[in-house]
Amino acid sequence: MQEMVEKIARSIVDNPEQVQVKKIEKDKSITLELSVADNDMGKVIGKQGRIARAIRTVVNAAATKEDKKVVVDIK
């Protein structure tokens, strides 16, 4: 899932080399912290948060197979 978020973010932003995804794993939950360049933040969030919501939806669909809750935190 970490690689998937990274690949999606890199395809959206202007500075793909600055995309970083940090994985924090706990019992039944995983937090993915997505960091992008300041000028790319709007592209990752999208209008009214649509792109961020879409990224979270795709990740949650993939997490269902692993029976874990995944939170995508954009910083």
Secondary structure, 3 states (H helix, E strand, C coil): CHHHHHHHHHHHCCCHHHCEEEEEECCCEEEEEEECCHHHHHHHHCHHHHHHHHHHHHHHHHHHHHCCEEEEEEC
